[in-house]
Structures are given as C-alpha cells and as structure tokens.
C-alpha cells in the first residue's frame, strides 16, 4: 500500500516527522519483490540488476531548496544536493545550471536561491 511507503516530512523545515519501521520495510520489500516477479513473468522482463533495493532517508534542506553552487570554503568543489524527492526529475536542470555556473556562462535561471552560503 502506498501509505506504508510514504515518509512523513514536516513541510516547514523538511525534517522527518516519522522514521522507517523496519518490520514494515521488510513486509513492503516482500510485497514489492512479489509484484516485480509477476511483472517479469507477464512482460518478459529479465532479472534485476541490483542485488538489493536502496532504502533510506532522502535529504532535504531546511528551506526545501537544493544546494547548488561553489563550495564556500573549498576551491574547485561544487555542490548539487538536497533535492528531496525530486533529484531524478531535477537532475538535468541542476546539471545545466551547475555547468553554466562552473564555466562562467550566463545562467538560464537565477542561481542565488540555491547558493550554499544561505546556511551560513
């Protein structure tokens, strides 16, 4: 059930409101493995490539915006993290913005809302 896999995160600051329950995680994994096996049989999909699915907390920043930009105290280090649950979908846009920033090209959006320095 979707509710069993939905993390509870406080919208005001992004911090977890409830942790994972390992018993539920095991039950959810067994259910997901069963659905995956049926899908492989029904659609002729091969075996899984990864030995075990990833499970963990997804990082969110206090203001719910990703951190994108040059590291304030480390030359030649750039940040692109904290996309909450949207890393996969925001990856291309983040990559473009980061590449523009790194090369000094004009950026397609204002990068200031994502600057690492906003946290001090």
DSSP file (Angstrom, degrees, kcal/mol; ACC not computed):
  #  RESIDUE AA STRUCTURE BP1 BP2  ACC     N-H-->O    O-->H-N    N-H-->O    O-->H-N    TCO  KAPPA ALPHA  PHI   PSI    X-CA   Y-CA   Z-CA
    1    1 A X    >>        0   0    0      0, 0.0     3,-1.0     0, 0.0     4,-0.6   0.000 360.0 360.0 360.0 140.3    0.0    0.0    0.0
    2    2 A X  G >4  +     0   0    0      1,-0.3     3,-1.3     2,-0.2     4,-0.5   0.862 360.0  61.0 -58.2 -38.3    1.3    3.4   -0.9
    3    3 A X  G >4 S+     0   0    0      1,-0.3     3,-0.7     2,-0.2    -1,-0.3   0.808  97.2  59.5 -61.3 -29.9    0.7    4.7    2.7
    4    4 A X  G <4 S+     0   0    0     -3,-1.0    -1,-0.3     1,-0.2    -2,-0.2   0.747 110.9  40.9 -70.0 -22.3    3.1    2.2    4.1
    5    5 A X  G << S+     0   0    0     -3,-1.3     2,-0.6    -4,-0.6    -1,-0.2   0.367  88.8 107.1-107.1   4.0    6.0    3.6    2.0
    6    6 A X    <   -     0   0    0     -3,-0.7     2,-0.1    -4,-0.5    -3,-0.0  -0.742  62.5-140.8 -90.2 118.1    5.2    7.3    2.3
    7    7 A X        -     0   0    0     -2,-0.6     2,-0.7     1,-0.1    12,-0.1  -0.465  12.2-130.1 -73.6 149.1    7.7    9.1    4.6
    8    8 A X        +     0   0    0     10,-0.5     9,-3.4    -2,-0.1    10,-1.2  -0.896  33.6 174.0-100.6 116.0    6.3   11.8    6.9
    9    9 A X  B     -A   16   0A   0     -2,-0.7     2,-0.4     7,-0.3     7,-0.2  -0.974  35.0-116.8-125.9 135.5    8.3   15.0    6.5
   10   10 A X     >  -     0   0    0      5,-2.6     4,-2.6    -2,-0.4     3,-0.4  -0.558  18.9-150.1 -70.7 126.7    7.5   18.3    8.1
   11   11 A X  T  4 S+     0   0    0     -2,-0.4    -1,-0.2     1,-0.2     0, 0.0   0.804  90.1  62.0 -69.2 -28.9    6.8   20.9    5.4
   12   12 A X  T  4 S+     0   0    0      1,-0.2    -1,-0.2     3,-0.1    -2,-0.0   0.836 129.3   1.5 -70.2 -30.4    8.0   23.8    7.4
   13   13 A X  T  4 S-     0   0    0     -3,-0.4    51,-0.3     2,-0.2    -2,-0.2   0.469  89.5-119.3-137.7  -4.2   11.6   22.6    7.7
   14   14 A X     <  +     0   0    0     -4,-2.6     2,-0.2     1,-0.3    46,-0.2   0.490  63.4 139.4  81.0   1.6   11.9   19.3    5.8
   15   15 A X        -     0   0    0     -5,-0.1    -5,-2.6    47,-0.1    -1,-0.3  -0.544  62.6 -93.7 -81.8 147.7   13.0   17.2    8.9
   16   16 A X  B     -A    9   0A   0     -7,-0.2    -7,-0.3    -2,-0.2     3,-0.1  -0.303  30.0-170.4 -61.4 137.2   11.5   13.7    9.3
   17   17 A X  S    S+     0   0    0     -9,-3.4     2,-0.3     1,-0.3    -8,-0.2   0.623  78.3  22.3 -97.7 -19.7    8.4   13.5   11.4
   18   18 A X  S    S-     0   0    0    -10,-1.2   -10,-0.5     3,-0.0    -1,-0.3  -0.988  75.0-137.8-148.6 137.7    8.4    9.7   11.4
   19   19 A X        -     0   0    0     -2,-0.3     2,-0.1     1,-0.1   -11,-0.0  -0.410  38.8 -82.8 -88.4 168.4   11.2    7.2   10.9
   20   20 A X        -     0   0    0     -2,-0.1     2,-0.7     1,-0.1    -1,-0.1  -0.403  33.0-136.3 -68.0 146.6   11.1    4.0    9.0
   21   21 A X     >  -     0   0    0      1,-0.1     4,-2.6    -2,-0.1     3,-0.4  -0.936  10.2-152.6-103.3 110.8    9.6    1.0   10.7
   22   22 A X  H  > S+     0   0    0     -2,-0.7     4,-2.4     1,-0.2     5,-0.2   0.826  93.3  55.6 -58.2 -34.7   12.0   -1.9    9.8
   23   23 A X  H  > S+     0   0    0      1,-0.2     4,-2.0     2,-0.2    -1,-0.2   0.932 111.6  43.5 -64.1 -43.0    9.2   -4.5   10.1
   24   24 A X  H  > S+     0   0    0     -3,-0.4     4,-3.1     2,-0.2     5,-0.2   0.889 110.4  56.6 -67.2 -37.9    7.1   -2.6    7.7
   25   25 A X  H  X S+     0   0    0     -4,-2.6     4,-2.4     1,-0.2    -2,-0.2   0.917 108.1  47.2 -60.4 -43.1   10.1   -2.1    5.4
   26   26 A X  H  X S+     0   0    0     -4,-2.4     4,-2.4     2,-0.2    -1,-0.2   0.918 113.9  47.3 -64.5 -43.0   10.6   -5.9    5.2
   27   27 A X  H  X S+     0   0    0     -4,-2.0     4,-2.3     1,-0.2    -2,-0.2   0.909 112.5  49.5 -64.9 -41.4    7.0   -6.5    4.5
   28   28 A X  H  X S+     0   0    0     -4,-3.1     4,-2.7     2,-0.2    -2,-0.2   0.890 110.4  51.0 -64.6 -38.6    6.9   -3.8    1.9
   29   29 A X  H  X S+     0   0    0     -4,-2.4     4,-3.0    -5,-0.2     5,-0.2   0.927 109.1  50.1 -66.0 -43.2   10.0   -5.3    0.2
   30   30 A X  H  X S+     0   0    0     -4,-2.4     4,-2.1     1,-0.2    -2,-0.2   0.922 112.8  47.5 -59.6 -42.8    8.5   -8.7    0.1
   31   31 A X  H  X S+     0   0    0     -4,-2.3     4,-2.2     2,-0.2    -2,-0.2   0.919 113.2  47.8 -64.2 -43.0    5.3   -7.3   -1.5
   32   32 A X  H  X S+     0   0    0     -4,-2.7     4,-2.6     1,-0.2    -2,-0.2   0.898 109.8  52.8 -65.5 -40.1    7.4   -5.3   -4.0
   33   33 A X  H  X S+     0   0    0     -4,-3.0     4,-2.3     1,-0.2    -1,-0.2   0.897 109.4  50.1 -61.4 -39.6    9.5   -8.4   -4.8
   34   34 A X  H  X S+     0   0    0     -4,-2.1     4,-2.1    -5,-0.2    -2,-0.2   0.916 111.4  47.3 -64.6 -43.3    6.3  -10.3   -5.5
   35   35 A X  H  X S+     0   0    0     -4,-2.2     4,-2.2     1,-0.2    -2,-0.2   0.900 111.9  51.2 -64.1 -39.8    5.0   -7.6   -7.8
   36   36 A X  H  X S+     0   0    0     -4,-2.6     4,-2.6     2,-0.2    -2,-0.2   0.903 108.6  51.1 -64.8 -41.0    8.3   -7.4   -9.6
   37   37 A X  H  X S+     0   0    0     -4,-2.3     4,-2.2     1,-0.2    -1,-0.2   0.916 110.8  48.5 -62.6 -42.9    8.3  -11.2  -10.1
   38   38 A X  H  X S+     0   0    0     -4,-2.1     4,-2.7     1,-0.2    -1,-0.2   0.891 111.5  50.1 -64.6 -38.4    4.8  -11.1  -11.6
   39   39 A X  H  X S+     0   0    0     -4,-2.2     4,-2.6     2,-0.2     6,-0.4   0.901 109.0  51.9 -66.2 -40.6    5.8   -8.2  -13.9
   40   40 A X  H  X>S+     0   0    0     -4,-2.6     4,-1.2     1,-0.2     5,-1.0   0.928 113.8  44.1 -60.7 -43.8    8.9  -10.1  -15.1
   41   41 A X  H  <5S+     0   0    0     -4,-2.2    -2,-0.2     2,-0.2    -1,-0.2   0.930 116.7  45.4 -65.3 -45.8    6.7  -13.1  -15.9
   42   42 A X  H  <5S+     0   0    0     -4,-2.7    -2,-0.2     1,-0.2    -1,-0.2   0.859 126.5  27.5 -68.7 -36.7    4.0  -11.1  -17.6
   43   43 A X  H  <5S-     0   0    0     -4,-2.6    -1,-0.2    -5,-0.2    -2,-0.2   0.352 104.0-114.2-112.5   5.7    6.2   -8.8  -19.7
   44   44 A X  T  <5 +     0   0    0     -4,-1.2     2,-0.3     1,-0.2    -3,-0.2   0.843  54.9 166.3  67.2  32.7    9.3  -11.0  -20.2
   45   45 A X      < -     0   0    0     -5,-1.0    -1,-0.2    -6,-0.4     3,-0.1  -0.628  32.6-121.2 -82.4 139.3   11.5   -8.6  -18.2
   46   46 A X        -     0   0    0     -2,-0.3    -1,-0.1     1,-0.2     3,-0.1  -0.009  42.0 -68.7 -69.3 179.6   14.9  -10.0  -17.2
   47   47 A X        -     0   0    0      1,-0.1    -1,-0.2     2,-0.1   -10,-0.0  -0.264  62.9 -86.5 -68.3 158.3   16.2  -10.4  -13.7
   48   48 A X        -     0   0    0      1,-0.1    -1,-0.1    -3,-0.1   -12,-0.0  -0.299  27.7-148.5 -65.1 149.5   17.0   -7.3  -11.6
   49   49 A X  S    S+     0   0    0     -3,-0.1     2,-0.3     3,-0.0    -1,-0.1   0.784  78.1  69.0 -90.5 -32.4   20.5   -5.9  -12.0
   50   50 A X  S    S-     0   0    0      1,-0.1     3,-0.1     0, 0.0    -2,-0.1  -0.713  76.4-139.3 -91.2 140.2   21.0   -4.6   -8.4
   51   51 A X  S    S+     0   0    0     -2,-0.3     2,-0.3     1,-0.2    -1,-0.1   0.824  85.1   7.9 -68.5 -30.4   21.3   -7.1   -5.6
   52   52 A X  S    S-     0   0    0     -3,-0.0    -1,-0.2     0, 0.0     2,-0.0  -0.994  82.3-107.9-149.9 143.4   19.1   -5.2   -3.2
   53   53 A X        -     0   0    0     -2,-0.3     2,-0.3    -3,-0.1   -24,-0.0  -0.370  38.3-110.1 -70.4 152.8   16.9   -2.1   -3.5
   54   54 A X        +     0   0    0     -2,-0.0     2,-0.4     2,-0.0    -1,-0.1  -0.621  37.3 179.1 -81.3 140.9   18.1    1.1   -1.9
   55   55 A X        +     0   0    0     -2,-0.3     2,-0.3     2,-0.0   -30,-0.0  -0.977  23.8 103.9-142.5 128.5   16.2    2.2    1.2
   56   56 A X        -     0   0    0     -2,-0.4     2,-0.2     2,-0.0    -2,-0.0  -0.982  66.3 -60.9 177.8 176.9   16.9    5.3    3.2
   57   57 A X        -     0   0    0     -2,-0.3     2,-0.5     1,-0.0    -2,-0.0  -0.478  45.2-132.6 -75.5 148.2   16.1    8.8    4.1
   58   58 A X        -     0   0    0     -2,-0.2     2,-0.2    24,-0.0    27,-0.1  -0.905  26.6-115.3-105.3 128.6   16.2   11.4    1.3
   59   59 A X        +     0   0    0     -2,-0.5    25,-1.7    25,-0.2     2,-0.4  -0.389  36.0 175.9 -71.5 133.6   18.0   14.6    2.1
   60   60 A X  B     -B   83   0B   0    -46,-0.2     2,-0.1    -2,-0.2    23,-0.1  -0.984  25.0-128.7-129.7 144.2   16.1   17.9    2.3
   61   61 A X    >   -     0   0    0     21,-0.6     3,-1.7    -2,-0.4     5,-0.0  -0.489  32.0-104.7 -85.4 162.3   17.4   21.2    3.3
   62   62 A X  T 3  S+     0   0    0      1,-0.3   -47,-0.1    -2,-0.1    -1,-0.1   0.817 124.0  42.8 -58.0 -31.3   15.6   23.3    5.9
   63   63 A X  T 3  S-     0   0    0      2,-0.2    -1,-0.3   -49,-0.1   -49,-0.1   0.350 111.7-120.5 -97.4   7.4   14.2   25.7    3.3
   64   64 A X  S <  S+     0   0    0     -3,-1.7     2,-0.4   -51,-0.3    -2,-0.1   0.656  76.0 117.3  65.4  18.5   13.3   22.7    0.9
   65   65 A X        -     0   0    0     48,-0.1    -2,-0.2     1,-0.0    -1,-0.2  -0.899  67.8-111.0-111.9 146.1   15.5   24.1   -1.9
   66   66 A X        -     0   0    0     -2,-0.4     2,-0.6    17,-0.1    16,-0.2  -0.270  26.2-117.0 -68.7 162.0   18.6   22.2   -3.2
   67   67 A X  E     +C   81   0C   0     14,-3.2    14,-1.9     2,-0.0     2,-0.4  -0.910  42.6 167.0-100.1 117.0   22.1   23.4   -2.6
   68   68 A X  E     +C   80   0C   0     46,-2.7     2,-0.3    -2,-0.6    12,-0.2  -0.983  31.0  54.5-135.8 121.1   23.7   24.3   -6.0
   69   69 A X  E    S-C   79   0C   0     10,-2.1    10,-3.6    -2,-0.4     2,-0.1  -0.877  84.6 -31.8 148.9-179.1   26.9   26.2   -6.4
   70   70 A X  E     -C   78   0C   0     -2,-0.3    46,-0.3     8,-0.2     2,-0.3  -0.412  63.5-107.9 -69.7 140.3   30.5   26.6   -5.4
   71   71 A X    >   -     0   0    0      6,-3.2     3,-0.6     3,-0.4     6,-0.2  -0.537  25.8-138.2 -67.2 128.7   31.6   25.4   -2.0
   72   72 A X  T 3  S+     0   0    0     -2,-0.3    -1,-0.1     1,-0.2     3,-0.1   0.811  96.1  28.2 -62.7 -31.6   32.4   28.5    0.1
   73   73 A X  T 3  S+     0   0    0      1,-0.2     2,-0.5     2,-0.0    -1,-0.2   0.355 111.0  68.0-114.6   6.4   35.5   27.1    1.7
   74   74 A X  S X  S-     0   0    0     -3,-0.6     3,-1.6     3,-0.2    -3,-0.4  -0.910  74.0-137.0-134.4 107.9   36.9   24.6   -0.8
   75   75 A X  T 3  S+     0   0    0     -2,-0.5     3,-0.1     1,-0.3    -3,-0.1  -0.324  88.6  13.8 -61.5 139.3   38.3   25.8   -4.1
   76   76 A X  T 3  S+     0   0    0      1,-0.2     2,-0.5    -5,-0.1    -1,-0.3   0.583  98.0 117.5  70.2  13.7   37.2   23.7   -7.1
   77   77 A X    <   -     0   0    0     -3,-1.6    -6,-3.2    -6,-0.2     2,-0.4  -0.947  43.1-171.1-111.0 131.0   34.4   21.9   -5.2
   78   78 A X  E     -C   70   0C   0     -2,-0.5     2,-0.3    -8,-0.3    -8,-0.2  -0.928  10.8-141.2-122.6 145.6   30.9   22.4   -6.4
   79   79 A X  E     +C   69   0C   0    -10,-3.6   -10,-2.1    -2,-0.4     2,-0.1  -0.814  27.0 160.5-107.5 145.0   27.6   21.3   -4.7
   80   80 A X  E     +C   68   0C   0     -2,-0.3     2,-0.3   -12,-0.2   -12,-0.2  -0.520  41.1 106.7-157.0  83.7   24.4   19.9   -6.2
   81   81 A X  E     +C   67   0C   0    -14,-1.9   -14,-3.2     1,-0.1    -2,-0.0  -0.915  33.2  69.4-151.4 173.1   22.4   18.1   -3.5
   82   82 A X        +     0   0    0     -2,-0.3   -21,-0.6   -16,-0.2    -1,-0.1   0.827  45.3 146.6  83.0  34.3   19.3   18.3   -1.3
   83   83 A X  B >   -B   60   0B   0      1,-0.3     3,-2.4   -23,-0.1     2,-0.2   0.312  43.9-148.7 -84.2   9.5   16.7   17.9   -3.9
   84   84 A X  T 3  S-     0   0    0    -25,-1.7     3,-0.5     1,-0.3    -1,-0.3  -0.398  71.3 -19.6  57.4-124.2   14.4   16.0   -1.5
   85   85 A X  T 3  S+     0   0    0      1,-0.2    -1,-0.3    -2,-0.2     4,-0.2   0.232 131.7  73.0 -95.9  13.3   12.4   13.5   -3.6
   86   86 A X    <>  +     0   0    0     -3,-2.4     4,-2.6     1,-0.1     5,-0.2   0.190  55.1 111.8-116.2  16.8   13.0   15.3   -6.9
   87   87 A X  H  > S+     0   0    0     -3,-0.5     4,-1.0     1,-0.2     7,-0.1   0.891  79.9  48.1 -59.8 -43.1   16.6   14.5   -7.6
   88   88 A X  H  4 S+     0   0    0      1,-0.2     4,-0.4     2,-0.2     3,-0.2   0.924 117.5  40.4 -66.1 -44.2   15.9   12.4  -10.6
   89   89 A X  H  4 S+     0   0    0      1,-0.2     4,-0.3    -4,-0.2     3,-0.2   0.823 120.4  43.7 -76.5 -29.7   13.5   14.8  -12.3
   90   90 A X  H  X S+     0   0    0     -4,-2.6     4,-2.9     1,-0.2     5,-0.3   0.520  88.1  95.3 -90.6  -4.9   15.5   17.9  -11.4
   91   91 A X  H  X S+     0   0    0     -4,-1.0     4,-2.9    -3,-0.2     5,-0.2   0.906  83.8  46.5 -53.7 -50.5   18.9   16.3  -12.4
   92   92 A X  H  > S+     0   0    0     -4,-0.4     4,-2.2    -3,-0.2    -1,-0.2   0.912 115.4  46.0 -61.8 -41.6   19.0   17.7  -15.9
   93   93 A X  H  > S+     0   0    0     -4,-0.3     4,-2.4     2,-0.2    -1,-0.2   0.906 114.7  47.9 -67.0 -40.5   18.1   21.2  -14.9
   94   94 A X  H  X S+     0   0    0     -4,-2.9     4,-2.9     2,-0.2     5,-0.2   0.919 110.9  51.5 -65.0 -43.4   20.6   21.1  -12.0
   95   95 A X  H  X S+     0   0    0     -4,-2.9     4,-2.5    -5,-0.3    -2,-0.2   0.903 110.8  48.1 -60.1 -42.3   23.3   19.8  -14.3
   96   96 A X  H  X S+     0   0    0     -4,-2.2     4,-2.4    -5,-0.2    -2,-0.2   0.949 113.6  46.3 -63.5 -48.7   22.7   22.6  -16.8
   97   97 A X  H  X S+     0   0    0     -4,-2.4     4,-2.4     1,-0.2    -2,-0.2   0.924 113.9  48.5 -60.7 -45.1   22.7   25.2  -14.1
   98   98 A X  H  X S+     0   0    0     -4,-2.9     4,-2.8     1,-0.2    -1,-0.2   0.911 110.8  50.4 -63.5 -42.8   25.8   23.8  -12.5
   99   99 A X  H  X S+     0   0    0     -4,-2.5     4,-1.9    -5,-0.2     6,-0.3   0.911 111.3  48.8 -62.0 -42.1   27.6   23.6  -15.8
  100  100 A X  H  X>S+     0   0    0     -4,-2.4     5,-1.4     1,-0.2     4,-0.9   0.911 113.4  46.9 -63.9 -41.8   26.8   27.2  -16.6
  101  101 A X  H  <5S+     0   0    0     -4,-2.4     3,-0.5     1,-0.2    -2,-0.2   0.915 112.1  50.0 -65.8 -42.6   28.0   28.3  -13.2
  102  102 A X  H  <5S+     0   0    0     -4,-2.8    -1,-0.2     1,-0.2    -2,-0.2   0.828 116.2  41.1 -67.3 -32.3   31.2   26.3  -13.5
  103  103 A X  H  <5S-     0   0    0     -4,-1.9    -1,-0.2    -5,-0.2    -2,-0.2   0.522 110.0-117.6 -94.2  -5.8   32.1   27.7  -16.9
  104  104 A X  T  <5 +     0   0    0     -4,-0.9    -3,-0.2    -3,-0.5    -4,-0.1   0.615  64.1 146.7  79.6  11.8   31.0   31.3  -16.2
  105  105 A X      < -     0   0    0     -5,-1.4    -1,-0.2    -6,-0.3     2,-0.1  -0.385  62.7 -84.4 -74.6 158.1   28.3   31.1  -18.9
  106  106 A X        -     0   0    0     -3,-0.1     2,-0.3     1,-0.1    -1,-0.1  -0.415  50.6-124.1 -59.9 137.7   25.1   33.1  -18.4
  107  107 A X        -     0   0    0      1,-0.1   -10,-0.1    -3,-0.1    -1,-0.1  -0.640   0.9-137.0 -89.7 145.1   22.7   31.0  -16.3
  108  108 A X  S    S+     0   0    0     -2,-0.3     2,-0.3   -12,-0.0    -1,-0.1   0.693  91.1  23.3 -74.7 -18.3   19.2   30.2  -17.6
  109  109 A X  S    S-     0   0    0    -12,-0.0     2,-0.5     0, 0.0    -2,-0.0  -0.931  99.5 -87.3-137.5 164.9   17.8   30.9  -14.1
  110  110 A X    >   -     0   0    0     -2,-0.3     3,-0.5     1,-0.1     4,-0.1  -0.624  34.8-164.0 -72.3 117.6   18.9   33.0  -11.2
  111  111 A X  G >   +     0   0    0     -2,-0.5     3,-1.9     1,-0.2     4,-0.4   0.580  65.6  94.6 -81.0  -8.1   21.1   30.7   -9.0
  112  112 A X  G >  S+     0   0    0      1,-0.3     3,-1.3     2,-0.2    -1,-0.2   0.832  75.5  59.8 -58.1 -36.9   21.0   32.8   -5.9
  113  113 A X  G <  S+     0   0    0     -3,-0.5    -1,-0.3     1,-0.2    -2,-0.1   0.708 110.7  44.4 -63.6 -14.7   18.1   31.0   -4.2
  114  114 A X  G <  S+     0   0    0     -3,-1.9   -46,-2.7   -46,-0.1    -1,-0.2   0.379  81.1 132.2-108.4   1.7   20.2   27.8   -4.3
  115  115 A X    X   -     0   0    0     -3,-1.3     3,-1.3    -4,-0.4   -46,-0.2  -0.255  58.4-133.8 -62.7 140.1   23.6   29.2   -3.1
  116  116 A X  G >  S+     0   0    0    -46,-0.3     3,-1.6     1,-0.2    -1,-0.1   0.809  98.5  71.4 -62.2 -30.4   25.3   27.2   -0.4
  117  117 A X  G >  S+     0   0    0      1,-0.3     3,-2.2     2,-0.2    -1,-0.2   0.639  73.1  85.5 -64.2 -14.1   26.1   30.4    1.6
  118  118 A X  G <  S+     0   0    0     -3,-1.3    -1,-0.3     1,-0.3    -2,-0.1   0.693  87.4  54.3 -64.9 -15.0   22.5   30.8    2.6
  119  119 A X  G <         0   0    0     -3,-1.6    -1,-0.3    -4,-0.1    -2,-0.2   0.318 360.0 360.0-100.4   8.1   23.0   28.4    5.5
  120  120 A X    <         0   0    0     -3,-2.2    -3,-0.1    -4,-0.1    -2,-0.1   0.464 360.0 360.0  92.5 360.0   26.0   30.4    7.0
